[in-house]
Amino acid sequence: MTAAISSAPGVGEHWLEIWLLASLVGAVVGGILVVRESSLRNLRLIGTPLRKFVLCLTPSLFAAVVMTAIDWAAGNLHAIPGTWLLLYGCALISASAATTRMIGLLGGCFAVTGLIALSLPQGLQILMLAIGFGGLHIVFGFVMGRVNHAPEN
């Protein structure tokens, strides 16, 4: 949806602001879903598991924020999508140490998508963001949902 909005005529020059807003919405929704899932499964969210997850995820996400600011200030906007995808992938790979191998696999797919995005012309950057943040999250979310909610024999 974000890709469609940011590619619409007349708003294309605001793609970065649109994607930043979408990332905030996604983070809030993701946080709510994590809290909900942990409460449904009676999992302890506060304490060591959350601390490990945050410590694994945060360095790469912080690097993405820094690189976004640097690229934005330098007018290097075409590098931002690939940087986001690559560093988000690195964050997920790191976070898989505190979660599951599936998260690491998702991170690897994001990293590869980011590397591809960095080599493509600017006109394909929004498509790569859609493939990564839209497509990969949907595919892996579906697979993980089926695995985590499969009936036990």
MODELLER restraints for C-alpha pairs under 7 A, 6 or more apart:
rsr = mdl.restraints
at = mdl.atoms
rsr.add(forms.Gaussian(group=physical.xy_distance, feature=features.Distance(at['CA:2:A'], at['CA:19:A']), mean=6.61, stdev=0.5))
rsr.add(forms.Gaussian(group=physical.xy_distance, feature=features.Distance(at['CA:2:A'], at['CA:22:A']), mean=6.78, stdev=0.5))
rsr.add(forms.Gaussian(group=physical.xy_distance, feature=features.Distance(at['CA:3:A'], at['CA:126:A']), mean=5.99, stdev=0.5))
rsr.add(forms.Gaussian(group=physical.xy_distance, feature=features.Distance(at['CA:3:A'], at['CA:127:A']), mean=6.93, stdev=0.5))
rsr.add(forms.Gaussian(group=physical.xy_distance, feature=features.Distance(at['CA:3:A'], at['CA:130:A']), mean=5.67, stdev=0.5))
rsr.add(forms.Gaussian(group=physical.xy_distance, feature=features.Distance(at['CA:6:A'], at['CA:12:A']), mean=5.31, stdev=0.5))
rsr.add(forms.Gaussian(group=physical.xy_distance, feature=features.Distance(at['CA:6:A'], at['CA:14:A']), mean=6.93, stdev=0.5))
rsr.add(forms.Gaussian(group=physical.xy_distance, feature=features.Distance(at['CA:6:A'], at['CA:15:A']), mean=4.74, stdev=0.5))
rsr.add(forms.Gaussian(group=physical.xy_distance, feature=features.Distance(at['CA:6:A'], at['CA:18:A']), mean=6.33, stdev=0.5))
rsr.add(forms.Gaussian(group=physical.xy_distance, feature=features.Distance(at['CA:38:A'], at['CA:44:A']), mean=6.95, stdev=0.5))
rsr.add(forms.Gaussian(group=physical.xy_distance, feature=features.Distance(at['CA:38:A'], at['CA:45:A']), mean=6.53, stdev=0.5))
rsr.add(forms.Gaussian(group=physical.xy_distance, feature=features.Distance(at['CA:49:A'], at['CA:98:A']), mean=6.95, stdev=0.5))
rsr.add(forms.Gaussian(group=physical.xy_distance, feature=features.Distance(at['CA:52:A'], at['CA:98:A']), mean=6.01, stdev=0.5))
rsr.add(forms.Gaussian(group=physical.xy_distance, feature=features.Distance(at['CA:53:A'], at['CA:95:A']), mean=5.52, stdev=0.5))
rsr.add(forms.Gaussian(group=physical.xy_distance, feature=features.Distance(at['CA:53:A'], at['CA:98:A']), mean=5.49, stdev=0.5))
rsr.add(forms.Gaussian(group=physical.xy_distance, feature=features.Distance(at['CA:56:A'], at['CA:91:A']), mean=6.80, stdev=0.5))
rsr.add(forms.Gaussian(group=physical.xy_distance, feature=features.Distance(at['CA:56:A'], at['CA:94:A']), mean=5.17, stdev=0.5))
rsr.add(forms.Gaussian(group=physical.xy_distance, feature=features.Distance(at['CA:56:A'], at['CA:95:A']), mean=4.81, stdev=0.5))
rsr.add(forms.Gaussian(group=physical.xy_distance, feature=features.Distance(at['CA:57:A'], at['CA:91:A']), mean=4.66, stdev=0.5))
rsr.add(forms.Gaussian(group=physical.xy_distance, feature=features.Distance(at['CA:57:A'], at['CA:92:A']), mean=6.50, stdev=0.5))
rsr.add(forms.Gaussian(group=physical.xy_distance, feature=features.Distance(at['CA:57:A'], at['CA:94:A']), mean=6.29, stdev=0.5))
rsr.add(forms.Gaussian(group=physical.xy_distance, feature=features.Distance(at['CA:57:A'], at['CA:95:A']), mean=5.31, stdev=0.5))
rsr.add(forms.Gaussian(group=physical.xy_distance, feature=features.Distance(at['CA:60:A'], at['CA:87:A']), mean=5.49, stdev=0.5))
rsr.add(forms.Gaussian(group=physical.xy_distance, feature=features.Distance(at['CA:60:A'], at['CA:88:A']), mean=6.70, stdev=0.5))
rsr.add(forms.Gaussian(group=physical.xy_distance, feature=features.Distance(at['CA:60:A'], at['CA:90:A']), mean=6.32, stdev=0.5))
rsr.add(forms.Gaussian(group=physical.xy_distance, feature=features.Distance(at['CA:60:A'], at['CA:91:A']), mean=5.03, stdev=0.5))
rsr.add(forms.Gaussian(group=physical.xy_distance, feature=features.Distance(at['CA:61:A'], at['CA:87:A']), mean=6.62, stdev=0.5))
rsr.add(forms.Gaussian(group=physical.xy_distance, feature=features.Distance(at['CA:61:A'], at['CA:88:A']), mean=6.41, stdev=0.5))
rsr.add(forms.Gaussian(group=physical.xy_distance, feature=features.Distance(at['CA:61:A'], at['CA:91:A']), mean=6.46, stdev=0.5))
rsr.add(forms.Gaussian(group=physical.xy_distance, feature=features.Distance(at['CA:64:A'], at['CA:83:A']), mean=6.71, stdev=0.5))
rsr.add(forms.Gaussian(group=physical.xy_distance, feature=features.Distance(at['CA:64:A'], at['CA:84:A']), mean=5.88, stdev=0.5))
rsr.add(forms.Gaussian(group=physical.xy_distance, feature=features.Distance(at['CA:64:A'], at['CA:87:A']), mean=5.99, stdev=0.5))
rsr.add(forms.Gaussian(group=physical.xy_distance, feature=features.Distance(at['CA:68:A'], at['CA:80:A']), mean=5.96, stdev=0.5))
rsr.add(forms.Gaussian(group=physical.xy_distance, feature=features.Distance(at['CA:71:A'], at['CA:77:A']), mean=6.01, stdev=0.5))
rsr.add(forms.Gaussian(group=physical.xy_distance, feature=features.Distance(at['CA:71:A'], at['CA:80:A']), mean=6.74, stdev=0.5))
rsr.add(forms.Gaussian(group=physical.xy_distance, feature=features.Distance(at['CA:78:A'], at['CA:122:A']), mean=5.31, stdev=0.5))
rsr.add(forms.Gaussian(group=physical.xy_distance, feature=features.Distance(at['CA:79:A'], at['CA:118:A']), mean=6.21, stdev=0.5))
rsr.add(forms.Gaussian(group=physical.xy_distance, feature=features.Distance(at['CA:81:A'], at['CA:117:A']), mean=6.95, stdev=0.5))
rsr.add(forms.Gaussian(group=physical.xy_distance, feature=features.Distance(at['CA:81:A'], at['CA:125:A']), mean=6.04, stdev=0.5))
rsr.add(forms.Gaussian(group=physical.xy_distance, feature=features.Distance(at['CA:81:A'], at['CA:129:A']), mean=6.21, stdev=0.5))
rsr.add(forms.Gaussian(group=physical.xy_distance, feature=features.Distance(at['CA:82:A'], at['CA:114:A']), mean=4.21, stdev=0.5))
rsr.add(forms.Gaussian(group=physical.xy_distance, feature=features.Distance(at['CA:82:A'], at['CA:115:A']), mean=6.29, stdev=0.5))
rsr.add(forms.Gaussian(group=physical.xy_distance, feature=features.Distance(at['CA:82:A'], at['CA:117:A']), mean=4.78, stdev=0.5))
rsr.add(forms.Gaussian(group=physical.xy_distance, feature=features.Distance(at['CA:82:A'], at['CA:118:A']), mean=4.77, stdev=0.5))
rsr.add(forms.Gaussian(group=physical.xy_distance, feature=features.Distance(at['CA:83:A'], at['CA:114:A']), mean=6.35, stdev=0.5))
rsr.add(forms.Gaussian(group=physical.xy_distance, feature=features.Distance(at['CA:85:A'], at['CA:110:A']), mean=5.50, stdev=0.5))
rsr.add(forms.Gaussian(group=physical.xy_distance, feature=features.Distance(at['CA:85:A'], at['CA:111:A']), mean=6.07, stdev=0.5))
rsr.add(forms.Gaussian(group=physical.xy_distance, feature=features.Distance(at['CA:85:A'], at['CA:113:A']), mean=6.53, stdev=0.5))
rsr.add(forms.Gaussian(group=physical.xy_distance, feature=features.Distance(at['CA:85:A'], at['CA:114:A']), mean=4.41, stdev=0.5))
rsr.add(forms.Gaussian(group=physical.xy_distance, feature=features.Distance(at['CA:85:A'], at['CA:132:A']), mean=6.80, stdev=0.5))
rsr.add(forms.Gaussian(group=physical.xy_distance, feature=features.Distance(at['CA:86:A'], at['CA:110:A']), mean=6.07, stdev=0.5))
rsr.add(forms.Gaussian(group=physical.xy_distance, feature=features.Distance(at['CA:86:A'], at['CA:111:A']), mean=4.15, stdev=0.5))
rsr.add(forms.Gaussian(group=physical.xy_distance, feature=features.Distance(at['CA:86:A'], at['CA:114:A']), mean=4.30, stdev=0.5))
rsr.add(forms.Gaussian(group=physical.xy_distance, feature=features.Distance(at['CA:86:A'], at['CA:115:A']), mean=6.42, stdev=0.5))
rsr.add(forms.Gaussian(group=physical.xy_distance, feature=features.Distance(at['CA:87:A'], at['CA:111:A']), mean=6.98, stdev=0.5))
rsr.add(forms.Gaussian(group=physical.xy_distance, feature=features.Distance(at['CA:88:A'], at['CA:110:A']), mean=6.85, stdev=0.5))
rsr.add(forms.Gaussian(group=physical.xy_distance, feature=features.Distance(at['CA:89:A'], at['CA:107:A']), mean=3.85, stdev=0.5))
rsr.add(forms.Gaussian(group=physical.xy_distance, feature=features.Distance(at['CA:89:A'], at['CA:108:A']), mean=5.82, stdev=0.5))
rsr.add(forms.Gaussian(group=physical.xy_distance, feature=features.Distance(at['CA:89:A'], at['CA:110:A']), mean=4.48, stdev=0.5))
rsr.add(forms.Gaussian(group=physical.xy_distance, feature=features.Distance(at['CA:89:A'], at['CA:111:A']), mean=4.51, stdev=0.5))
rsr.add(forms.Gaussian(group=physical.xy_distance, feature=features.Distance(at['CA:90:A'], at['CA:107:A']), mean=6.09, stdev=0.5))
rsr.add(forms.Gaussian(group=physical.xy_distance, feature=features.Distance(at['CA:90:A'], at['CA:111:A']), mean=6.47, stdev=0.5))
rsr.add(forms.Gaussian(group=physical.xy_distance, feature=features.Distance(at['CA:92:A'], at['CA:103:A']), mean=6.02, stdev=0.5))
rsr.add(forms.Gaussian(group=physical.xy_distance, feature=features.Distance(at['CA:92:A'], at['CA:104:A']), mean=5.81, stdev=0.5))
rsr.add(forms.Gaussian(group=physical.xy_distance, feature=features.Distance(at['CA:92:A'], at['CA:107:A']), mean=4.57, stdev=0.5))
rsr.add(forms.Gaussian(group=physical.xy_distance, feature=features.Distance(at['CA:93:A'], at['CA:103:A']), mean=6.70, stdev=0.5))
rsr.add(forms.Gaussian(group=physical.xy_distance, feature=features.Distance(at['CA:93:A'], at['CA:104:A']), mean=4.21, stdev=0.5))
rsr.add(forms.Gaussian(group=physical.xy_distance, feature=features.Distance(at['CA:93:A'], at['CA:107:A']), mean=4.86, stdev=0.5))
rsr.add(forms.Gaussian(group=physical.xy_distance, feature=features.Distance(at['CA:93:A'], at['CA:108:A']), mean=6.56, stdev=0.5))
rsr.add(forms.Gaussian(group=physical.xy_distance, feature=features.Distance(at['CA:96:A'], at['CA:103:A']), mean=5.27, stdev=0.5))
rsr.add(forms.Gaussian(group=physical.xy_distance, feature=features.Distance(at['CA:96:A'], at['CA:104:A']), mean=4.85, stdev=0.5))
rsr.add(forms.Gaussian(group=physical.xy_distance, feature=features.Distance(at['CA:106:A'], at['CA:140:A']), mean=6.91, stdev=0.5))
rsr.add(forms.Gaussian(group=physical.xy_distance, feature=features.Distance(at['CA:110:A'], at['CA:132:A']), mean=6.07, stdev=0.5))
rsr.add(forms.Gaussian(group=physical.xy_distance, feature=features.Distance(at['CA:113:A'], at['CA:132:A']), mean=6.51, stdev=0.5))
rsr.add(forms.Gaussian(group=physical.xy_distance, feature=features.Distance(at['CA:117:A'], at['CA:125:A']), mean=6.22, stdev=0.5))
rsr.add(forms.Gaussian(group=physical.xy_distance, feature=features.Distance(at['CA:117:A'], at['CA:128:A']), mean=6.00, stdev=0.5))
